Structure formats: structure tokens, C-alpha cells
């Protein structure tokens, strides 16, 4: 039998998990209760949006997800809020603004922009709305593969440069609060392949990738909204 089945059915170890792609393991990050706010250099919140609700035709649609991440003075990165839900596109702005109420001053918001002129226009219009509400909003291009976007974060996690606040993840769709396990589970299952084909999700992975890239990169695909006008 495969090792996981053998552990479960022969040895009765029902806590065993299949090994993931090795792009992330929860043991690579340091869980902390909190950090000194004076150690924070900059803060971003990144998003991954989806617009479908559960239905008989689509019982397991993608989530809308958000990750708040800070860069610290010692060069490490700190995740202290992860949120996911399922909402229609007309609720995206409300979702962003509700989360922004609890963010520190100076937080920058990164909105994913898919390839194509229509997607660019839609992204710019959405960012205009957020700016009109007083947020510092920018676009994040998603024209690279999911794996290429995730690798920099993965490398930093492997080298011990990522901290995660204990019990900082919430799943509004499934009424899960203050539990990081579902976040780690998705990250460990990530292999860079299409989530639709495998009936699994990578929404929090994408938001995590973009938040890290925004903090770590001084140039590249991160562009100010004003530069696109």
C-alpha cells in the first residue's frame, strides 16, 4: 500500500498526512503569539478574488482570499491575518473595505490583475473605487505561472524567514475562526498545477505569494496604479 494508507489501515495512525509537493511545510515557519509593532517596516494586504458560490453544478468553487503580511526590521516576514470566503463580485469592495478597518495606517493593498485589456480595465476601475475610499491600492500582475509566483515565498520559508501569528486564519464560508490548520493544509498541497483540474484550492497560496513579492521586490511586476494611467 502507499505509505499513507499503510499508516492509517495497518498502524491506525489517522493523523498522518500525504506528503505535499515540498514547496511548503508548516514546520518551516515559526509560529509566534505576537510581535512588537515597532519592528514593522512595511505592511501589505494581498487578495485573490473568485466570484462563484456553492451550487449543485459547482459544489466546491474557489474562494476569495486575503493575506496581511509585514516586513520586519531584521529582514523576516510576518503573516498575522489570513481570511477566505465565498462571495459574488459585487461584494468584493465591501470585503476589502471591511478588512481595511482593522489594518494599520500605511497598509498598501494589492489587487491581482489578470492578463488582457479587459482585465486591466476592470482592475483599474476597482482600484479607483478603493482609492476613493482612502486606501493606497496598487495592482499586481498575474501573468507569471502560479509556481513561479510561489517559489520566492517558498525559498524564504525554507530558510526560516517567515513567521506566522498563532490562530490568525479564518474561513468565513465554513465558520472556522482562529485556526491555521486549513491555511497550512492548502499551502502544503500546493504543487503549481491547475487547482480546477485537481479539485483543490490555491487561493490563499496566490494571496500569500503576492503579499510576499510586494514586500520583497523593489521593482518588477509590482507597479503603482498611477503608472498605468
C-alpha positions as a LaTeX table, in Angstrom:
\begin{tabular}{lrrr}
\hline
Residue & $x$ (\AA) & $y$ (\AA) & $z$ (\AA) \\
\hline
Unk1 & 0.00 & 0.00 & 0.00 \\
Unk2 & 1.03 & 3.62 & $-0.32$ \\
Unk3 & 2.72 & 4.83 & 2.86 \\
Unk4 & $-0.20$ & 6.99 & 3.97 \\
Unk5 & $-2.71$ & 4.11 & 3.59 \\
Unk6 & $-0.36$ & 1.74 & 5.39 \\
Unk7 & $-0.01$ & 4.13 & 8.31 \\
Unk8 & $-3.77$ & 4.53 & 8.53 \\
Unk9 & $-5.05$ & 0.98 & 7.98 \\
Unk10 & $-2.18$ & $-1.10$ & 9.32 \\
Unk11 & $-0.93$ & 1.06 & 12.18 \\
Unk12 & $-4.07$ & 3.06 & 12.95 \\
Unk13 & $-2.34$ & 6.43 & 12.57 \\
Unk14 & $-5.22$ & 8.64 & 11.43 \\
Unk15 & $-3.17$ & 11.82 & 11.93 \\
Unk16 & $-0.82$ & 11.02 & 9.06 \\
Unk17 & $-0.98$ & 13.40 & 6.08 \\
Unk18 & 0.07 & 12.81 & 2.48 \\
Unk19 & 3.38 & 14.45 & 1.69 \\
Unk20 & 2.87 & 17.56 & $-0.39$ \\
Unk21 & 4.93 & 19.00 & $-3.19$ \\
Unk22 & 7.62 & 20.14 & $-0.77$ \\
Unk23 & 7.08 & 23.77 & $-1.78$ \\
Unk24 & 5.82 & 24.40 & 1.74 \\
Unk25 & 5.79 & 22.65 & 5.11 \\
Unk26 & 4.26 & 24.09 & 8.24 \\
Unk27 & 7.40 & 23.18 & 10.13 \\
Unk28 & 9.36 & 25.72 & 8.08 \\
Unk29 & 7.60 & 28.71 & 9.68 \\
Unk30 & 7.86 & 29.98 & 13.22 \\
Unk31 & 4.54 & 30.48 & 14.96 \\
Unk32 & 4.56 & 33.40 & 17.39 \\
Unk33 & 1.97 & 34.95 & 19.70 \\
Unk34 & 2.66 & 38.47 & 18.51 \\
Unk35 & 5.47 & 40.88 & 17.67 \\
Unk36 & 6.49 & 44.37 & 18.72 \\
Unk37 & 4.80 & 46.81 & 16.29 \\
Unk38 & 7.96 & 48.92 & 16.31 \\
Unk39 & 9.71 & 46.09 & 14.43 \\
Unk40 & 7.42 & 46.51 & 11.39 \\
Unk41 & 8.95 & 48.25 & 8.38 \\
Unk42 & 6.02 & 47.98 & 5.97 \\
Unk43 & 2.64 & 46.25 & 5.67 \\
Unk44 & 0.68 & 44.95 & 2.69 \\
Unk45 & $-2.55$ & 43.09 & 2.16 \\
Unk46 & $-2.93$ & 40.99 & $-0.98$ \\
Unk47 & $-6.06$ & 39.42 & $-2.44$ \\
Unk48 & $-7.17$ & 36.62 & $-4.70$ \\
Unk49 & $-10.73$ & 37.05 & $-5.93$ \\
Unk50 & $-13.33$ & 34.49 & $-7.01$ \\
Unk51 & $-16.96$ & 35.08 & $-7.86$ \\
Unk52 & $-18.87$ & 31.80 & $-7.61$ \\
Unk53 & $-21.00$ & 30.47 & $-4.76$ \\
Unk54 & $-21.60$ & 26.81 & $-3.96$ \\
Unk55 & $-24.23$ & 25.13 & $-6.11$ \\
Unk56 & $-25.29$ & 21.69 & $-7.31$ \\
Unk57 & $-23.32$ & 22.27 & $-10.50$ \\
Unk58 & $-20.26$ & 23.67 & $-8.72$ \\
Unk59 & $-20.18$ & 22.32 & $-5.14$ \\
Unk60 & $-16.58$ & 23.37 & $-4.46$ \\
Unk61 & $-15.82$ & 26.73 & $-6.13$ \\
Unk62 & $-12.74$ & 28.83 & $-5.48$ \\
Unk63 & $-12.54$ & 31.21 & $-2.54$ \\
Unk64 & $-11.90$ & 34.91 & $-2.29$ \\
Unk65 & $-8.84$ & 35.12 & $-0.06$ \\
Unk66 & $-6.72$ & 37.76 & 1.63 \\
Unk67 & $-3.37$ & 37.70 & 3.43 \\
Unk68 & $-1.87$ & 40.50 & 5.52 \\
Unk69 & 1.91 & 40.41 & 5.75 \\
Unk70 & 4.57 & 42.64 & 7.30 \\
Unk71 & 8.26 & 43.08 & 6.60 \\
Unk72 & 10.30 & 43.37 & 9.80 \\
Unk73 & 13.50 & 45.25 & 10.57 \\
Unk74 & 15.52 & 42.03 & 10.80 \\
Unk75 & 14.56 & 41.06 & 7.23 \\
Unk76 & 11.99 & 38.43 & 8.16 \\
Unk77 & 8.32 & 38.43 & 7.13 \\
Unk78 & 5.33 & 38.12 & 9.43 \\
Unk79 & 1.83 & 36.91 & 8.49 \\
Unk80 & $-0.76$ & 37.91 & 11.06 \\
Unk81 & $-4.08$ & 37.60 & 9.24 \\
Unk82 & $-5.47$ & 35.15 & 6.67 \\
Unk83 & $-9.11$ & 35.31 & 5.60 \\
Unk84 & $-11.13$ & 33.47 & 3.00 \\
Unk85 & $-14.79$ & 33.41 & 2.00 \\
Unk86 & $-17.08$ & 32.84 & $-0.97$ \\
Unk87 & $-18.80$ & 35.96 & $-2.30$ \\
Unk88 & $-20.12$ & 37.41 & $-5.55$ \\
Unk89 & $-18.06$ & 40.06 & $-7.38$ \\
Unk90 & $-20.45$ & 42.79 & $-6.23$ \\
Unk91 & $-19.28$ & 42.09 & $-2.65$ \\
Unk92 & $-15.54$ & 42.35 & $-3.36$ \\
Unk93 & $-15.28$ & 46.03 & $-2.48$ \\
Unk94 & $-17.18$ & 45.51 & 0.77 \\
Unk95 & $-14.85$ & 42.62 & 1.63 \\
Unk96 & $-11.75$ & 44.77 & 1.07 \\
Unk97 & $-13.10$ & 47.76 & 3.00 \\
Unk98 & $-14.22$ & 45.62 & 5.95 \\
Unk99 & $-10.74$ & 44.12 & 6.29 \\
Unk100 & $-9.12$ & 47.53 & 5.91 \\
Unk101 & $-10.89$ & 48.74 & 9.06 \\
Unk102 & $-8.54$ & 46.59 & 11.14 \\
Unk103 & $-5.34$ & 47.32 & 9.23 \\
Unk104 & $-2.60$ & 49.64 & 10.47 \\
Unk105 & $-2.12$ & 53.03 & 8.86 \\
Unk106 & 0.16 & 52.85 & 5.83 \\
Unk107 & $-1.05$ & 49.44 & 4.65 \\
Unk108 & $-0.85$ & 49.00 & 0.87 \\
Unk109 & $-3.47$ & 46.89 & $-0.89$ \\
Unk110 & $-2.54$ & 44.74 & $-3.89$ \\
Unk111 & $-5.25$ & 43.78 & $-6.35$ \\
Unk112 & $-4.49$ & 40.96 & $-8.83$ \\
Unk113 & $-4.64$ & 41.89 & $-12.50$ \\
Unk114 & $-5.14$ & 39.07 & $-14.97$ \\
Unk115 & $-3.69$ & 39.33 & $-18.50$ \\
Unk116 & $-5.69$ & 41.07 & $-21.22$ \\
Unk117 & $-7.01$ & 44.59 & $-21.87$ \\
Unk118 & $-10.46$ & 43.91 & $-20.39$ \\
Unk119 & $-8.96$ & 42.57 & $-17.16$ \\
Unk120 & $-6.66$ & 45.57 & $-16.94$ \\
Unk121 & $-9.57$ & 47.99 & $-17.31$ \\
Unk122 & $-11.62$ & 46.15 & $-14.69$ \\
Unk123 & $-8.68$ & 46.12 & $-12.28$ \\
Unk124 & $-8.05$ & 49.84 & $-12.76$ \\
Unk125 & $-11.70$ & 50.68 & $-12.16$ \\
Unk126 & $-11.75$ & 48.62 & $-8.98$ \\
Unk127 & $-8.58$ & 50.29 & $-7.75$ \\
Unk128 & $-10.10$ & 53.71 & $-8.46$ \\
Unk129 & $-13.00$ & 52.80 & $-6.19$ \\
Unk130 & $-10.67$ & 51.72 & $-3.39$ \\
Unk131 & $-8.57$ & 54.88 & $-3.73$ \\
Unk132 & $-11.76$ & 56.95 & $-3.49$ \\
Unk133 & $-12.30$ & 55.34 & $-0.06$ \\
Unk134 & $-8.86$ & 56.43 & 1.11 \\
Unk135 & $-6.90$ & 53.22 & 0.52 \\
Unk136 & $-3.45$ & 53.02 & $-1.04$ \\
Unk137 & $-4.24$ & 50.44 & $-3.73$ \\
Unk138 & $-1.98$ & 49.03 & $-6.41$ \\
Unk139 & $-2.20$ & 46.31 & $-9.00$ \\
Unk140 & $-0.28$ & 43.05 & $-9.06$ \\
Unk141 & 0.23 & 41.37 & $-12.42$ \\
Unk142 & $-0.56$ & 37.65 & $-12.50$ \\
Unk143 & 1.00 & 36.84 & $-15.88$ \\
Unk144 & 3.60 & 34.52 & $-14.33$ \\
Unk145 & 2.78 & 30.91 & $-13.50$ \\
Unk146 & 1.45 & 30.15 & $-10.05$ \\
Unk147 & 4.58 & 28.17 & $-9.24$ \\
Unk148 & 6.92 & 30.96 & $-10.32$ \\
Unk149 & 4.98 & 33.36 & $-8.13$ \\
Unk150 & 5.10 & 31.00 & $-5.14$ \\
Unk151 & 8.78 & 29.98 & $-5.31$ \\
Unk152 & 10.25 & 33.16 & $-3.72$ \\
Unk153 & 7.98 & 32.78 & $-0.69$ \\
Unk154 & 8.77 & 29.07 & $-0.55$ \\
Unk155 & 12.51 & 29.77 & $-0.53$ \\
Unk156 & 12.16 & 32.32 & 2.26 \\
Unk157 & 10.07 & 29.88 & 4.32 \\
Unk158 & 12.65 & 27.11 & 3.89 \\
Unk159 & 15.40 & 29.45 & 5.08 \\
Unk160 & 13.48 & 30.33 & 8.26 \\
Unk161 & 12.48 & 33.84 & 7.20 \\
Unk162 & 8.70 & 33.54 & 7.70 \\
Unk163 & 6.79 & 33.98 & 10.95 \\
Unk164 & 3.06 & 33.33 & 11.34 \\
Unk165 & 0.86 & 34.52 & 14.16 \\
Unk166 & $-0.81$ & 31.74 & 16.09 \\
Unk167 & $-4.51$ & 31.26 & 15.30 \\
Unk168 & $-4.60$ & 34.05 & 12.71 \\
Unk169 & $-6.60$ & 32.31 & 9.95 \\
Unk170 & $-10.37$ & 32.46 & 9.49 \\
Unk171 & $-12.67$ & 30.78 & 6.98 \\
Unk172 & $-15.90$ & 32.78 & 6.86 \\
Unk173 & $-17.57$ & 30.34 & 4.47 \\
Unk174 & $-17.18$ & 27.36 & 6.82 \\
Unk175 & $-17.39$ & 29.22 & 10.15 \\
Unk176 & $-13.79$ & 28.48 & 11.10 \\
Unk177 & $-12.07$ & 31.10 & 13.24 \\
Unk178 & $-8.58$ & 31.39 & 14.72 \\
Unk179 & $-7.30$ & 28.13 & 13.26 \\
Unk180 & $-4.25$ & 27.99 & 10.99 \\
Unk181 & $-4.61$ & 24.34 & 10.01 \\
Unk182 & $-6.73$ & 24.87 & 6.89 \\
Unk183 & $-4.24$ & 27.51 & 5.71 \\
Unk184 & $-1.26$ & 25.21 & 6.19 \\
Unk185 & $-3.11$ & 22.33 & 4.56 \\
Unk186 & $-3.69$ & 24.31 & 1.35 \\
Unk187 & $-0.10$ & 25.54 & 1.30 \\
Unk188 & 1.32 & 22.05 & 1.75 \\
Unk189 & $-0.87$ & 20.64 & $-1.02$ \\
Unk190 & 0.22 & 23.31 & $-3.50$ \\
Unk191 & 2.15 & 21.94 & $-6.46$ \\
Unk192 & 1.76 & 24.73 & $-9.00$ \\
Unk193 & $-0.73$ & 22.81 & $-11.15$ \\
Unk194 & $-4.24$ & 23.85 & $-12.05$ \\
Unk195 & $-6.45$ & 23.78 & $-8.97$ \\
Unk196 & $-9.60$ & 23.20 & $-11.05$ \\
Unk197 & $-8.22$ & 20.03 & $-12.60$ \\
Unk198 & $-7.41$ & 18.57 & $-9.20$ \\
Unk199 & $-10.48$ & 19.85 & $-7.32$ \\
Unk200 & $-8.35$ & 21.64 & $-4.76$ \\
Unk201 & $-7.70$ & 25.27 & $-3.97$ \\
Unk202 & $-4.73$ & 27.62 & $-4.15$ \\
Unk203 & $-6.43$ & 30.94 & $-3.38$ \\
Unk204 & $-4.54$ & 31.57 & $-0.14$ \\
Unk205 & $-1.33$ & 30.44 & $-1.85$ \\
Unk206 & $-1.77$ & 33.11 & $-4.53$ \\
Unk207 & $-2.53$ & 35.84 & $-1.99$ \\
Unk208 & 0.48 & 34.79 & 0.07 \\
Unk209 & 2.75 & 34.82 & $-2.98$ \\
Unk210 & 1.64 & 38.31 & $-3.99$ \\
Unk211 & 1.95 & 39.75 & $-0.48$ \\
Unk212 & 5.49 & 38.43 & $-0.16$ \\
Unk213 & 6.52 & 39.64 & $-3.61$ \\
Unk214 & 5.12 & 43.10 & $-2.94$ \\
Unk215 & 7.19 & 43.41 & 0.23 \\
Unk216 & 10.34 & 41.77 & $-1.08$ \\
Unk217 & 10.56 & 43.36 & $-4.53$ \\
Unk218 & 11.59 & 46.92 & $-5.25$ \\
Unk219 & 10.93 & 46.59 & $-8.93$ \\
Unk220 & 9.38 & 44.14 & $-11.40$ \\
Unk221 & 5.73 & 43.31 & $-11.73$ \\
Unk222 & 4.65 & 45.46 & $-8.81$ \\
Unk223 & 3.53 & 48.76 & $-10.33$ \\
Unk224 & 1.85 & 51.81 & $-8.92$ \\
Unk225 & $-1.65$ & 52.45 & $-10.20$ \\
Unk226 & $-0.66$ & 55.94 & $-11.29$ \\
Unk227 & 1.95 & 54.48 & $-13.63$ \\
Unk228 & $-0.80$ & 52.72 & $-15.55$ \\
Unk229 & $-2.78$ & 55.86 & $-16.27$ \\
\hline
\end{tabular}
